[in-house]
Amino acid sequence: MAGRYSNGALVVLAFICLFVANVKAEAPYRFLDWEVTYGDINPLGVPQQGILINGQFPGPEIDCQTNDNLIINVRNSLPDPFLLSWNGFQHRKNSWQDGVSGTNCPIPPGQNFTYRMQAKDQIGSFFYFPSLAFQKAAGGFGAIRIRSRPHIPVPFPPPADEYTMLIGDWYNASHKALQDVLDSGMELPSPDAILINGNGPGVANFTVEKGNTYRLRISNVGLQNTLNVMIQDHNMTLVEVEGTHTVQNSYSSLDVHAGQSLSVLVTADRPASDYPIFVSTRFANSSLNSTAVVRYAGSSTRLASAAGPSNDDVDFSLNQARSIRTNLTASGPRPNPQGSYHYGSINVTRTIRLASSAGEVGGKLRYAVNGVSYAEADTPLKLADYFNISGVFRRLGGVPDAPPPTGGDEVRNETAVMDSDHRSFVEVVFENGEDSVQSWHLDGHSVFVVGMDVGTWSEQSRDGYNLVDAVSRCTVQVYPRGWTAIMIALDNVGMWNVRSEVWARRYLGQQFYLRVYTPTPSFRDENPIPDNALLCGRAAATSSSSQPPLAALLVKANS
């Protein structure tokens, strides 16, 4: 071959071969163009102004597979600033796309922003939602399905079909009216109803053929309540929780806490009829119920309703949660494809205890983590960090590693960040001293849920940790007067939101940002700032672009 080509030609040929190989290896691109508008919705017989995406409520479903590149152009036709965030989407090396106020400037009215994301090494069921102000209470949410690549085995036969079920509590009041209640220093009343795929009771239905098995992907997109799901006369086999294949236990009903997602298999093995799906609140001050229908093809009979578990049966829910474990024999895009990721033998470098609290600041109700209630900054924290803008947030000791001593109930407003080291392995204990269920989410990561119980956590509680096959997920519940312990491999550099999924609490400060930091920045660990990044607040001064200040955008979103 050397006799036929010059050295220069060989170099060119090698480069072409390498380029072609890379092109062939690159994951597919999926392009989506979304317009966000207000529109009339009527899920409960009361006309409301909802947030629509391409005229849809709920919004369009994202259907992709592992490693797909998603290019989502969002055009904001609202009169208010807007952002979308992606619950459970890890944004590997790319917190620039997380879509929360600590990482991104809001999309101003009449403008657009194009998210560039990759479903890197992920599978599972997730959802997206509006992250600014209280816009989530108006809709704008939708489902995300990340499928396994075609040649990766899935630990169950292909279902005959898949259905999505977005469930959540709902208010007849507008999102701005609800926000006004919170801004006045009062708590929200109980929700008015439960929606299923944007509809009130008895509207959503799923058609099945007798003898077939179906996959049902369920996400709780609501604002506060735990919801129990039960299909009359049918068991559900849990197969996946937020990207983790699970041990395939069978359940007559399942609790889905605020912000959580899972998927189940349901076999149509009963006499042909219409079978109600019951969705009901749990651990709530007032009981709410809604229904959808599993409709056997050709049936014209509807069965009578049945009751789910009692509203306040903590033991039932706790034992169910402990039974949800990782399927170690399943293949999947995890750190080790055989599932033998021995998290239980990794040295824990830091223990963080996070306790929720409430108090008044300036005569107004605020919620806090370890005594710190998050105050929105005038500049996204990620941009302030990148451009070395001082004074935007408190970096060291902003959120302490443990709650104040017993009896210390003082709450302070602060734009606080918790620092952490890239590639550290930490234990986090969420402590709940209240009588309601709490739900917590970490962006950018999955966490190993190693233990949970009622009572007070102590170092002896570690003796009961599951260090073998704990489920890995991104949203965890904490039972009343109880605790939940997780372990996290902080392997994703960036600025990541840690938040209560009880949305009024998050809005009133029960959140903070976890800064996963490396002292030697490298594109190997984190992507460069996007060339289309919106700049606002003090970051706008770093560019010639005339972006509005973040404070003005947030004030407009909150008005």
Secondary structure, DSSP 4 states (H G I P E B T S, - for coil): -TTTS-HHHHHHHHHHHHHHHHHHHSPPEEEEEEEEEEEEE-TTSS-EEEEEETTBSS-PPEEEETT-EEEEEEEE-SSS-B-EEEET---TT-GGGS-STTTS--B-TT-EEEEEEE-TT--EEEEEEE-STTGGGGB--EEEEEEPPTTS--SSPPPSEEEEEEEEEE-SS-HHHHHHHHHTTPPP---SEEEETTB-TTT-EEEE-TT-EEEEEEEE-SSS-EEEEEETTB-EEEEEETTEEB---EESEEEE-TT-EEEEEEE--S-SSEEEEEEEEES-SS--EEEEEEEETT---BPPP---S-TT-HHHHHHHHHH-BB-TT---SSSSTTS---GGGSPP-EEEEEEEEEEEETTEEEEEETTEEE---SS-HHHHHHTT-TTSSB-SSSS-SSPPSTT----EEE-BEEEEETTEEEEEEEEE-SSS-EEEEETT--EEEEEEEES---GGGGGG---SSB-EESEEEE-TTEEEEEEEEE-S-EEEEEEESSHHHHHTT-EEEEEEE-SS--TTTSPPPPTT----GGGGGGSSS-PPPHHHHHHHHH-
